[in-house]
């Protein structure tokens, strides 16, 4: 007797786990900034980049509200913390951390919905002023946060 067993694993990284026969639209609300420290351009940039990412990576139509999938993001943390104190008792590096609370609603499959926090951080040396590196660090943080959110929503990671 001859028995053959086969196994295959498939990964798709462009809207891979979306069932486009059931899901057609997504609404992404304007990102609100409720962090104690507010950098005004951040919420607008994050909103635009998030919408662009989903429209490029999926076949979902972006609608103003009541999409099959809904995303609401609130910036809850925008923090600087000293790291690695040097011999002179000053921080050698500073960590810049952004935290975003995400409410994801899947109106087609409610069990996939969630409300949770995502964060990303970067650090910079003390010889650089935060205002000089803030925009560059935010670009990197935004990309990382969007990847985390996308993976949690569309890729179901």
DSSP file (Angstrom, degrees, kcal/mol; ACC not computed):
  #  RESIDUE AA STRUCTURE BP1 BP2  ACC     N-H-->O    O-->H-N    N-H-->O    O-->H-N    TCO  KAPPA ALPHA  PHI   PSI    X-CA   Y-CA   Z-CA
    1    1 A X              0   0    0      0, 0.0     2,-0.5     0, 0.0     0, 0.0   0.000 360.0 360.0 360.0 132.7    0.0    0.0    0.0
    2    2 A X        -     0   0    0      2,-0.0     2,-0.5     0, 0.0     0, 0.0  -0.940 360.0-173.0-113.6 127.8    1.3    3.4   -1.0
    3    3 A X        -     0   0    0     -2,-0.5     2,-0.5     2,-0.0     0, 0.0  -0.980   2.6-167.6-124.1 129.0    0.2    6.5    0.8
    4    4 A X        -     0   0    0     -2,-0.5     2,-0.4     2,-0.0    -2,-0.0  -0.949   2.4-171.8-116.5 133.7    1.1   10.0   -0.2
    5    5 A X        -     0   0    0     -2,-0.5     2,-0.4     2,-0.0    -2,-0.0  -0.983   4.0-173.0-124.6 136.0    0.6   13.0    2.0
    6    6 A X        -     0   0    0     -2,-0.4     2,-0.4     2,-0.0    -2,-0.0  -0.952   4.3-174.3-129.4 149.2    1.0   16.6    0.8
    7    7 A X        -     0   0    0     -2,-0.4     2,-0.4     2,-0.0    -2,-0.0  -0.999   1.8-174.6-140.2 140.3    0.9   19.8    2.6
    8    8 A X        -     0   0    0     -2,-0.4     2,-0.4     2,-0.0    -2,-0.0  -0.999   9.3-159.1-138.5 145.3    1.1   23.4    1.4
    9    9 A X        -     0   0    0     -2,-0.4     2,-0.4     2,-0.0    -2,-0.0  -0.974  11.0-166.0-121.0 133.8    1.3   26.7    3.1
   10   10 A X        -     0   0    0     -2,-0.4     2,-0.4     2,-0.0    -2,-0.0  -0.975   4.9-171.3-125.6 132.0    0.3   29.9    1.4
   11   11 A X        -     0   0    0     -2,-0.4     2,-0.4     2,-0.0    -2,-0.0  -0.975   1.1-174.6-119.7 134.4    1.0   33.4    2.5
   12   12 A X        -     0   0    0     -2,-0.4     4,-0.4   143,-0.1     5,-0.1  -0.998   7.7-174.0-127.5 130.2   -0.4   36.5    0.8
   13   13 A X        +     0   0    0     -2,-0.4     2,-0.3     1,-0.2   142,-0.1   0.147  68.0  75.6-112.1  19.8    0.7   39.9    1.9
   14   14 A X  S    S-     0   0    0    140,-0.1    -1,-0.2   141,-0.0    44,-0.0  -0.664 132.4 -43.3-128.3  78.0   -1.7   42.1   -0.2
   15   15 A X  S >  S+     0   0    0     -2,-0.3     3,-1.7    -3,-0.1    -2,-0.1   0.832  87.1 167.0  70.3  31.1   -5.1   41.9    1.5
   16   16 A X  T 3   +     0   0    0     -4,-0.4   139,-0.1     1,-0.3    -3,-0.1   0.770  65.7  38.2 -54.2 -40.5   -4.4   38.2    1.9
   17   17 A X  T 3  S+     0   0    0    137,-0.7     2,-0.3    -5,-0.1    -1,-0.3   0.310  88.6 113.8-101.1  11.4   -7.1   37.2    4.3
   18   18 A X    <   -     0   0    0     -3,-1.7     2,-1.0     1,-0.0     3,-0.0  -0.650  59.3-144.2 -83.7 136.2   -9.9   39.4    3.0
   19   19 A X    >>  -     0   0    0     -2,-0.3     4,-2.6     1,-0.1     3,-2.0  -0.831  14.0-170.8 -97.6  96.7  -12.9   37.8    1.4
   20   20 A X  T 34 S+     0   0    0     -2,-1.0    -1,-0.1     1,-0.3    -2,-0.0   0.568  80.3  68.7 -70.6  -7.1  -13.7   40.2   -1.4
   21   21 A X  T 34 S+     0   0    0      1,-0.1    -1,-0.3    -3,-0.0     3,-0.1   0.730 117.9  23.2 -77.4 -20.7  -17.0   38.4   -2.1
   22   22 A X  T <4 S+     0   0    0     -3,-2.0     2,-0.5     1,-0.2    -2,-0.2   0.664 118.9  62.1-113.2 -26.5  -18.2   39.7    1.3
   23   23 A X     <  +     0   0    0     -4,-2.6    -1,-0.2     1,-0.1     3,-0.1  -0.905  46.3 146.7-110.9 125.5  -16.0   42.8    2.0
   24   24 A X        +     0   0    0     -2,-0.5    37,-2.9     1,-0.2     2,-0.3   0.602  57.7  40.2-127.5 -24.7  -16.1   45.7   -0.4
   25   25 A X  E     -a   61   0A   0     35,-0.3    44,-1.5    41,-0.0     2,-0.3  -0.898  49.3-166.1-134.2 157.5  -15.6   48.9    1.6
   26   26 A X  E     -ab  62  69A   0     35,-2.6    37,-2.7    -2,-0.3     2,-0.5  -0.997   7.1-158.5-139.3 140.2  -13.5   50.4    4.3
   27   27 A X  E     - b   0  70A   0     42,-2.6    44,-2.6    -2,-0.3     2,-0.5  -0.980   5.5-170.5-118.1 132.5  -14.0   53.6    6.3
   28   28 A X  E     - b   0  71A   0     -2,-0.5    44,-0.2    35,-0.4     3,-0.1  -0.947  16.6-144.5-124.3 108.3  -11.0   55.2    8.1
   29   29 A X        -     0   0    0     42,-2.4    44,-0.3    -2,-0.5     2,-0.1  -0.250  34.9 -84.2 -68.5 156.5  -11.9   58.1   10.4
   30   30 A X        -     0   0    0      1,-0.1     2,-0.3    42,-0.1    -1,-0.1  -0.401  53.6-108.7 -57.7 135.0   -9.7   61.1   10.8
   31   31 A X        -     0   0    0     12,-0.4     2,-0.3    -3,-0.1    43,-0.2  -0.511  32.0-145.4 -71.3 131.6   -7.1   60.2   13.4
   32   32 A X  E     -c   74   0A   0     41,-2.0    43,-3.4    -2,-0.3     2,-0.7  -0.771   2.0-142.8 -97.7 144.4   -7.6   62.1   16.7
   33   33 A X  E     +c   75   0A   0     -2,-0.3    43,-0.1    41,-0.2    41,-0.1  -0.906  34.6 153.8-110.5 107.4   -4.8   63.3   18.8
   34   34 A X        +     0   0    0     41,-2.5    42,-0.1    -2,-0.7    -1,-0.1   0.125  31.4 127.4-115.6  17.3   -5.5   62.9   22.6
   35   35 A X  S    S-     0   0    0     40,-0.3    42,-0.2     2,-0.1    41,-0.1  -0.435  71.1-119.1 -71.5 150.0   -1.9   62.6   23.7
   36   36 A X  S    S+     0   0    0     40,-0.4     2,-0.5     1,-0.1    -1,-0.1   0.858 107.6  49.4 -58.1 -34.7   -0.8   65.0   26.4
   37   37 A X  S    S-     0   0    0     41,-0.1     2,-0.5     2,-0.0    -2,-0.1  -0.934  82.1-161.4-106.9 126.7    1.8   66.4   24.0
   38   38 A X        -     0   0    0     -2,-0.5     2,-0.6    -4,-0.1     3,-0.1  -0.925  18.6-171.6-116.7 129.0    0.4   67.3   20.6
   39   39 A X    >>  -     0   0    0     -2,-0.5     3,-2.1     1,-0.1     4,-0.5  -0.927  22.1-149.5-111.9 100.6    2.3   67.8   17.3
   40   40 A X  H 3> S+     0   0    0     -2,-0.6     4,-0.7     1,-0.3     3,-0.4   0.764  88.3  52.5 -48.7 -42.5   -0.4   69.2   15.0
   41   41 A X  H 3> S+     0   0    0      1,-0.2     4,-2.3     2,-0.1    -1,-0.3   0.737  95.0  74.9 -68.7 -17.3    0.8   67.8   11.7
   42   42 A X  H <> S+     0   0    0     -3,-2.1     4,-2.9     1,-0.2     5,-0.2   0.926  92.0  48.0 -63.6 -49.2    1.1   64.2   13.0
   43   43 A X  H  X S+     0   0    0     -4,-0.5     4,-2.2    -3,-0.4   -12,-0.4   0.900 114.2  47.3 -61.6 -41.3   -2.6   63.3   13.1
   44   44 A X  H  X S+     0   0    0     -4,-0.7     4,-2.4     2,-0.2    -1,-0.2   0.934 114.4  46.3 -65.4 -46.3   -3.2   64.6    9.6
   45   45 A X  H  X S+     0   0    0     -4,-2.3     4,-2.7     1,-0.2     5,-0.2   0.906 112.6  50.3 -62.5 -43.5   -0.1   62.8    8.2
   46   46 A X  H  X S+     0   0    0     -4,-2.9     4,-2.4    -5,-0.2    -1,-0.2   0.916 110.9  49.6 -62.6 -43.5   -1.0   59.6   10.0
   47   47 A X  H  X S+     0   0    0     -4,-2.2     4,-2.4    -5,-0.2     5,-0.2   0.943 113.2  45.7 -59.6 -49.9   -4.6   59.7    8.6
   48   48 A X  H  X S+     0   0    0     -4,-2.4     4,-2.5     1,-0.2    -2,-0.2   0.924 114.7  46.7 -62.0 -46.0   -3.4   60.3    5.0
   49   49 A X  H  X S+     0   0    0     -4,-2.7     4,-2.4     2,-0.2    -1,-0.2   0.886 111.7  51.5 -65.6 -38.5   -0.8   57.6    5.1
   50   50 A X  H  X S+     0   0    0     -4,-2.4     4,-2.1    -5,-0.2     5,-0.2   0.938 112.4  45.2 -63.5 -47.3   -3.1   55.0    6.7
   51   51 A X  H  X S+     0   0    0     -4,-2.4     4,-2.3     1,-0.2     5,-0.2   0.921 113.6  49.9 -62.3 -44.4   -5.8   55.6    4.0
   52   52 A X  H  X S+     0   0    0     -4,-2.5     4,-2.1    -5,-0.2     5,-0.2   0.914 109.1  52.5 -60.5 -42.9   -3.2   55.5    1.2
   53   53 A X  H  X S+     0   0    0     -4,-2.4     4,-2.2     1,-0.2    -1,-0.2   0.931 111.7  44.6 -61.0 -47.5   -1.8   52.2    2.6
   54   54 A X  H  X S+     0   0    0     -4,-2.1     4,-1.5     1,-0.2     6,-0.3   0.878 113.6  49.4 -67.7 -37.6   -5.1   50.4    2.7
   55   55 A X  H  < S+     0   0    0     -4,-2.3    -1,-0.2    -5,-0.2    -2,-0.2   0.840 115.3  44.5 -72.7 -29.8   -6.2   51.6   -0.7
   56   56 A X  H  < S+     0   0    0     -4,-2.1    -2,-0.2    -5,-0.2    -1,-0.2   0.851 119.1  41.4 -76.5 -36.1   -2.9   50.6   -2.3
   57   57 A X  H  < S+     0   0    0     -4,-2.2     2,-0.3    -5,-0.2    -2,-0.2   0.607 117.2  39.5 -92.9 -12.8   -2.8   47.2   -0.5
   58   58 A X  S  < S-     0   0    0     -4,-1.5   -43,-0.1    -5,-0.2   -42,-0.0  -0.790  71.4-126.2-128.5 172.3   -6.4   46.1   -0.8
   59   59 A X        +     0   0    0     -2,-0.3     2,-0.2   -44,-0.1    -4,-0.1   0.160  69.4 125.3-100.6  15.7   -9.2   46.2   -3.3
   60   60 A X        -     0   0    0     -6,-0.3     2,-0.4   -35,-0.1   -35,-0.3  -0.521  62.0-125.5 -76.7 141.5  -11.5   47.8   -0.8
   61   61 A X  E     -a   25   0A   0    -37,-2.9   -35,-2.6    -2,-0.2     2,-0.5  -0.736  22.5-125.7 -85.2 133.3  -13.2   51.1   -1.7
   62   62 A X  E     -a   26   0A   0     -2,-0.4     2,-0.3   -37,-0.2   -35,-0.2  -0.687  33.9-179.1 -80.2 123.7  -12.6   53.9    0.8
   63   63 A X        -     0   0    0    -37,-2.7   -35,-0.4    -2,-0.5     4,-0.2  -0.896  36.5-118.3-122.9 154.2  -15.9   55.3    2.0
   64   64 A X  S    S-     0   0    0     -2,-0.3     2,-0.3     1,-0.2    -1,-0.1   0.833  87.5 -14.0 -63.4 -33.3  -16.5   58.2    4.4
   65   65 A X  S    S+     0   0    0      1,-0.1    -1,-0.2   -38,-0.1   -39,-0.0  -0.989 113.3  38.1-162.7 163.3  -18.4   56.1    7.0
   66   66 A X        +     0   0    0     -2,-0.3    -1,-0.1     1,-0.1     4,-0.1   0.869  68.8 167.6  59.3  42.6  -20.1   52.8    7.6
   67   67 A X        -     0   0    0      2,-0.2    40,-0.2    -4,-0.2   -41,-0.2  -0.320  54.5-106.6 -75.3 166.9  -17.7   50.6    5.6
   68   68 A X  S    S+     0   0    0    -43,-0.1    39,-2.8     1,-0.1    40,-0.5   0.883 117.9  33.7 -59.0 -36.6  -17.7   46.9    5.8
   69   69 A X  E    S-bD  26 106A   0    -44,-1.5   -42,-2.6    37,-0.2     2,-0.4  -0.956  81.1-165.9-116.2 140.4  -14.5   47.4    7.8
   70   70 A X  E     -bD  27 105A   0     35,-2.6    35,-2.6    -2,-0.4     2,-0.4  -0.991   4.6-169.0-130.4 135.6  -14.1   50.5   10.0
   71   71 A X  E     +bD  28 104A   0    -44,-2.6   -42,-2.4    -2,-0.4     2,-0.4  -0.986   6.2 177.8-124.2 130.6  -11.0   51.9   11.6
   72   72 A X  E     - D   0 103A   0     31,-2.0    31,-3.0    -2,-0.4     2,-0.4  -0.995  10.4-171.0-128.7 125.8  -10.8   54.6   14.2
   73   73 A X  E     - D   0 102A   0     -2,-0.4   -41,-2.0   -44,-0.3     2,-0.4  -0.949   7.6-172.0-122.3 137.9   -7.4   55.6   15.6
   74   74 A X  E     -cD  32 101A   0     27,-2.4    27,-3.1    -2,-0.4     2,-0.7  -0.993  23.0-134.3-128.1 124.7   -6.6   57.8   18.5
   75   75 A X  E     +cD  33 100A   0    -43,-3.4   -41,-2.5    -2,-0.4   -40,-0.3  -0.690  33.2 166.5 -76.4 116.4   -3.1   59.0   19.4
   76   76 A X  E     +     0   0A   0     23,-2.1   -40,-0.4    -2,-0.7     2,-0.4   0.586  58.5  38.3-109.1 -15.4   -2.8   58.4   23.1
   77   77 A X  E     + D   0  99A   0     22,-1.8    22,-2.1   -42,-0.2    -1,-0.2  -0.996  41.1 162.7-143.3 137.0    0.9   58.7   23.6
   78   78 A X  E     + D   0  98A   0     -2,-0.4     2,-0.3    20,-0.2    20,-0.2  -0.697  37.2 166.1-147.9  83.4    3.6   61.0   22.2
   79   79 A X  E     - D   0  97A   0     18,-2.9    18,-2.8    -2,-0.2     2,-0.4  -0.787  35.2-156.6-122.6 148.2    6.4   60.6   24.7
   80   80 A X  E     + D   0  96A   0     -2,-0.3     2,-0.4    16,-0.2    16,-0.2  -0.975  19.9 179.2-116.2 132.7   10.1   61.2   25.2
   81   81 A X  E     - D   0  95A   0     14,-2.5    14,-3.5    -2,-0.4     2,-0.1  -0.998  28.5-117.1-135.6 136.2   12.1   59.2   27.7
   82   82 A X  E     - D   0  94A   0     -2,-0.4     2,-0.3    12,-0.2    12,-0.2  -0.428  33.4-172.2 -69.5 146.4   15.7   59.3   28.6
   83   83 A X  E     + D   0  93A   0     10,-2.9    10,-1.4     1,-0.2     9,-0.8  -0.921  53.4  11.1-131.7 158.5   17.8   56.1   28.0
   84   84 A X  E    S-     0   0A   0     -2,-0.3     8,-2.6     7,-0.2     9,-0.3   0.874  74.6-140.1  41.5  78.1   21.3   55.1   28.8
   85   85 A X  E     - D   0  91A   0      6,-0.3     6,-0.3     7,-0.1    -1,-0.1  -0.479  18.2-140.4 -68.9 132.2   22.4   57.7   31.3
   86   86 A X    >   -     0   0    0      4,-3.2     3,-1.9    -2,-0.2    -1,-0.1  -0.151  32.0 -86.3 -85.8-177.2   26.1   58.7   30.8
   87   87 A X  T 3  S+     0   0    0      1,-0.3    -1,-0.1     2,-0.1    -2,-0.1   0.746 127.7  58.4 -62.6 -24.6   28.8   59.4   33.3
   88   88 A X  T 3  S-     0   0    0      2,-0.2    -1,-0.3     1,-0.0     3,-0.1   0.285 118.0-112.0 -89.7  12.1   27.7   63.0   33.5
   89   89 A X  S <  S+     0   0    0     -3,-1.9     2,-0.3     1,-0.3    -2,-0.1   0.665  82.0 117.9  65.6  19.8   24.2   61.8   34.6
   90   90 A X  S    S-     0   0    0     -6,-0.1    -4,-3.2    -8,-0.0    -1,-0.3  -0.874  75.9 -95.2-111.5 150.8   22.6   63.0   31.4
   91   91 A X  E     -D   85   0A   0     -2,-0.3    -6,-0.3    -6,-0.3    -7,-0.2  -0.431  23.2-159.4 -66.3 130.0   20.8   60.7   28.9
   92   92 A X  E    S+     0   0A   0     -8,-2.6    34,-2.3    -9,-0.8     2,-0.3   0.815  81.6  17.7 -74.9 -32.3   23.1   59.5   26.1
   93   93 A X  E     -DE  83 125A   0    -10,-1.4   -10,-2.9    -9,-0.3     2,-0.4  -0.951  69.9-145.6-137.3 155.9   20.0   58.7   24.0
   94   94 A X  E     -DE  82 124A   0     30,-2.7    30,-2.2    -2,-0.3     2,-0.5  -0.983  13.5-139.3-124.1 136.5   16.4   59.6   24.2
   95   95 A X  E     -DE  81 123A   0    -14,-3.5   -14,-2.5    -2,-0.4     2,-0.6  -0.825   9.4-160.0 -97.2 130.9   13.5   57.3   23.2
   96   96 A X  E     -DE  80 122A   0     26,-3.7    26,-2.2    -2,-0.5     2,-0.4  -0.954  17.2-177.3-108.9 117.8   10.6   58.8   21.2
   97   97 A X  E     -DE  79 121A   0    -18,-2.8   -18,-2.9    -2,-0.6     2,-0.4  -0.954  13.5-166.0-125.0 135.0    7.5   56.6   21.5
   98   98 A X  E     -DE  78 120A   0     22,-2.7    22,-2.0    -2,-0.4     2,-0.4  -0.971   5.9-165.6-119.2 133.5    4.1   56.9   19.9
   99   99 A X  E     -DE  77 119A   0    -22,-2.1   -23,-2.1    -2,-0.4   -22,-1.8  -0.965   3.2-170.7-120.8 135.8    1.0   55.0   21.1
  100  100 A X  E     -DE  75 118A   0     18,-3.2    18,-2.8    -2,-0.4     2,-0.5  -0.991  15.1-146.0-128.9 128.6   -2.2   54.6   19.1
  101  101 A X  E     -DE  74 117A   0    -27,-3.1   -27,-2.4    -2,-0.4     2,-0.5  -0.831  22.7-162.1 -91.1 127.4   -5.5   53.1   20.3
  102  102 A X  E     -DE  73 116A   0     14,-3.4    14,-2.3    -2,-0.5     2,-0.6  -0.945  15.0-165.9-119.6 126.6   -7.2   51.4   17.4
  103  103 A X  E     -DE  72 115A   0    -31,-3.0   -31,-2.0    -2,-0.5     2,-0.5  -0.952  15.0-173.8-107.7 115.4  -10.9   50.4   17.2
  104  104 A X  E     -DE  71 114A   0     10,-3.3    10,-2.2    -2,-0.6     2,-0.5  -0.943   3.2-171.5-113.5 125.0  -11.4   48.0   14.3
  105  105 A X  E     -D   70   0A   0    -35,-2.6   -35,-2.6    -2,-0.5     2,-0.8  -0.972  11.2-166.0-120.9 123.3  -14.9   46.9   13.4
  106  106 A X  E     -D   69   0A   0     -2,-0.5     7,-0.2   -37,-0.2   -37,-0.2  -0.909   5.2-170.8-103.5 103.3  -15.5   44.2   10.9
  107  107 A X  S    S+     0   0    0    -39,-2.8     3,-0.2    -2,-0.8   -38,-0.1   0.578  84.5  48.9 -74.4  -9.2  -19.3   44.6   10.2
  108  108 A X  S    S+     0   0    0    -40,-0.5     2,-0.3     1,-0.2    -1,-0.2   0.793 126.4  21.9 -95.2 -36.7  -19.3   41.4    8.2
  109  109 A X    >   -     0   0    0      1,-0.1     3,-2.3     2,-0.0     4,-0.3  -0.761  69.0-173.3-134.7  86.3  -17.6   39.2   10.8
  110  110 A X  G >  S+     0   0    0     -2,-0.3     3,-1.8     1,-0.3    -4,-0.2   0.737  77.8  70.3 -56.1 -29.0  -17.9   40.8   14.2
  111  111 A X  G 3  S+     0   0    0      1,-0.3    -1,-0.3     3,-0.0    -2,-0.0   0.694  93.3  58.9 -66.5 -15.8  -15.6   38.2   15.9
  112  112 A X  G <  S+     0   0    0     -3,-2.3    -1,-0.3    -6,-0.2    -2,-0.2   0.553  84.8 105.5 -86.2  -8.7  -12.7   39.8   14.0
  113  113 A X    <   +     0   0    0     -3,-1.8     2,-0.3    -4,-0.3    -8,-0.2  -0.329  46.0 168.1 -70.9 153.3  -13.3   43.2   15.6
  114  114 A X  E     -E  104   0A   0    -10,-2.2   -10,-3.3     2,-0.1     2,-0.4  -0.985  33.2-147.2-158.2 165.6  -11.0   44.6   18.3
  115  115 A X  E     +E  103   0A   0     -2,-0.3     2,-0.3   -12,-0.2   -12,-0.2  -0.909  45.3 135.0-137.5 106.9  -10.1   47.6   20.3
  116  116 A X  E     -E  102   0A   0    -14,-2.3   -14,-3.4    -2,-0.4     2,-0.3  -0.948  48.1-101.4-153.2 170.9   -6.4   47.7   21.3
  117  117 A X  E     -E  101   0A   0     -2,-0.3     2,-0.3   -16,-0.2   -16,-0.2  -0.725  24.5-171.9-102.0 143.1   -3.2   49.7   21.5
  118  118 A X  E     -E  100   0A   0    -18,-2.8   -18,-3.2    -2,-0.3     2,-0.3  -0.969   8.6-177.7-127.8 146.4   -0.2   49.7   19.2
  119  119 A X  E     -E   99   0A   0     -2,-0.3     2,-0.3   -20,-0.2   -20,-0.2  -0.987  10.6-178.7-144.6 156.6    3.1   51.5   19.7
  120  120 A X  E     -E   98   0A   0    -22,-2.0   -22,-2.7    -2,-0.3     2,-0.3  -0.982  10.0-170.6-147.6 152.6    6.4   52.1   18.0
  121  121 A X  E     -E   97   0A   0     -2,-0.3     2,-0.3   -24,-0.2   -24,-0.2  -0.973  11.8-170.9-145.4 160.3    9.5   53.9   19.1
  122  122 A X  E     -E   96   0A   0    -26,-2.2   -26,-3.7    -2,-0.3     2,-0.3  -0.959  16.3-143.9-140.8 156.2   12.8   55.3   17.8
  123  123 A X  E     -E   95   0A   0     -2,-0.3     2,-0.3   -28,-0.3   -28,-0.2  -0.871  10.7-167.6-122.9 161.4   15.7   56.7   19.7
  124  124 A X  E     -E   94   0A   0    -30,-2.2   -30,-2.7    -2,-0.3     6,-0.1  -0.981  28.4 -98.5-144.8 153.5   18.2   59.5   19.0
  125  125 A X  E >   -E   93   0A   0     -2,-0.3     3,-1.7   -32,-0.2   -32,-0.3  -0.292  32.0-115.2 -74.6 158.1   21.5   60.7   20.5
  126  126 A X  T 3  S+     0   0    0    -34,-2.3   -33,-0.1     1,-0.3    -1,-0.1   0.677 109.4  70.4 -69.1 -16.4   21.7   63.6   22.9
  127  127 A X  T 3  S+     0   0    0    -35,-0.3     2,-0.4     2,-0.1    -1,-0.3   0.462  91.1  74.0 -80.8   3.0   23.7   65.6   20.5
  128  128 A X  S <  S-     0   0    0     -3,-1.7     2,-0.3     5,-0.0    -4,-0.1  -0.943  82.4-128.4-113.8 137.0   20.6   66.0   18.3
  129  129 A X    >>  -     0   0    0     -2,-0.4     4,-1.1     1,-0.1     3,-0.9  -0.604  17.4-128.6 -79.2 142.4   17.6   68.2   19.2
  130  130 A X  H >> S+     0   0    0     -2,-0.3     4,-2.1     1,-0.3     3,-0.7   0.900 109.4  57.7 -57.2 -41.9   14.2   66.5   19.1
  131  131 A X  H 34 S+     0   0    0      1,-0.2     4,-0.4     2,-0.2    -1,-0.3   0.778 104.7  53.1 -61.8 -25.5   12.8   69.2   16.8
  132  132 A X  H <4 S+     0   0    0     -3,-0.9    -1,-0.2     1,-0.1    -2,-0.2   0.778 121.9  27.5 -79.1 -26.9   15.6   68.5   14.3
  133  133 A X  H <X S+     0   0    0     -4,-1.1     4,-2.7    -3,-0.7     5,-0.3   0.488  92.9  97.3-112.2  -6.2   14.8   64.7   14.1
  134  134 A X  H  X S+     0   0    0     -4,-2.1     4,-2.6     1,-0.2     5,-0.2   0.897  85.5  45.6 -54.9 -50.2   11.1   64.6   14.9
  135  135 A X  H  > S+     0   0    0     -4,-0.4     4,-1.9     1,-0.2    -1,-0.2   0.901 114.6  48.0 -64.6 -41.1    9.7   64.5   11.4
  136  136 A X  H  > S+     0   0    0      2,-0.2     4,-1.6     1,-0.2    -1,-0.2   0.919 113.9  46.6 -64.7 -44.3   12.2   61.9   10.2
  137  137 A X  H  X S+     0   0    0     -4,-2.7     4,-2.6     1,-0.2    -2,-0.2   0.890 109.6  54.9 -65.5 -38.9   11.5   59.7   13.3
  138  138 A X  H  X S+     0   0    0     -4,-2.6     4,-3.3    -5,-0.3     5,-0.2   0.890 102.8  56.4 -62.5 -39.1    7.8   60.2   12.8
  139  139 A X  H  X S+     0   0    0     -4,-1.9     4,-2.0     1,-0.2    -1,-0.2   0.941 111.5  43.1 -55.5 -48.0    8.0   58.9    9.2
  140  140 A X  H  X S+     0   0    0     -4,-1.6     4,-2.1     2,-0.2    -2,-0.2   0.907 115.5  48.5 -65.8 -42.6    9.6   55.7   10.5
  141  141 A X  H  X S+     0   0    0     -4,-2.6     4,-2.9     2,-0.2     5,-0.2   0.907 109.4  52.5 -65.5 -42.6    7.1   55.3   13.4
  142  142 A X  H  X S+     0   0    0     -4,-3.3     4,-2.7     1,-0.2     5,-0.2   0.937 109.5  49.4 -58.9 -47.0    4.1   55.9   11.1
  143  143 A X  H  X S+     0   0    0     -4,-2.0     4,-2.2    -5,-0.2    -1,-0.2   0.918 113.1  46.7 -59.1 -44.0    5.3   53.2    8.7
  144  144 A X  H  X S+     0   0    0     -4,-2.1     4,-2.3     2,-0.2    -2,-0.2   0.922 112.8  48.6 -66.2 -43.5    5.8   50.8   11.6
  145  145 A X  H  X S+     0   0    0     -4,-2.9     4,-2.7     2,-0.2     5,-0.2   0.918 111.4  49.9 -62.9 -43.2    2.4   51.6   13.2
  146  146 A X  H  X S+     0   0    0     -4,-2.7     4,-3.0    -5,-0.2     5,-0.2   0.911 109.9  51.1 -63.5 -41.4    0.6   51.2    9.9
  147  147 A X  H  X S+     0   0    0     -4,-2.2     4,-2.7    -5,-0.2    -1,-0.2   0.929 111.5  47.9 -59.4 -44.6    2.3   47.8    9.3
  148  148 A X  H  X S+     0   0    0     -4,-2.3     4,-1.9     2,-0.2    -2,-0.2   0.929 114.7  45.1 -62.1 -45.6    1.2   46.7   12.8
  149  149 A X  H  X S+     0   0    0     -4,-2.7     4,-1.9     2,-0.2     5,-0.3   0.929 114.2  48.7 -65.6 -45.7   -2.4   47.8   12.3
  150  150 A X  H  X>S+     0   0    0     -4,-3.0     4,-2.2     1,-0.2     5,-1.6   0.928 111.5  49.4 -60.2 -46.5   -2.6   46.4    8.8
  151  151 A X  H  <5S+     0   0    0     -4,-2.7     6,-3.2    -5,-0.2    -1,-0.2   0.873 112.8  47.7 -62.0 -36.6   -1.2   43.0    9.9
  152  152 A X  H  <5S+     0   0    0     -4,-1.9    -1,-0.2     4,-0.3    -2,-0.2   0.806 124.0  30.6 -74.6 -29.3   -3.7   42.9   12.8
  153  153 A X  H  <5S+     0   0    0     -4,-1.9    -2,-0.2    -5,-0.1    -3,-0.2   0.925 133.0  20.1 -94.9 -58.8   -6.7   43.8   10.7
  154  154 A X  T  <5S+     0   0    0     -4,-2.2  -137,-0.7    -5,-0.3    -3,-0.2   0.889 132.2  37.5 -84.7 -41.6   -6.2   42.5    7.1
  155  155 A X  S   <S-     0   0    0     -5,-1.6    -3,-0.2  -139,-0.1    -4,-0.2   0.596  96.9-135.7 -87.8 -10.7   -3.6   39.8    7.6
  156  156 A X              0   0    0     -6,-0.4    -4,-0.3    -5,-0.1    -5,-0.1   0.889 360.0 360.0  57.4  44.5   -5.0   38.7   11.0
  157  157 A X              0   0    0     -6,-3.2    -5,-0.2    -9,-0.1    -1,-0.1   0.418 360.0 360.0 -92.2 360.0   -1.6   38.5   12.7
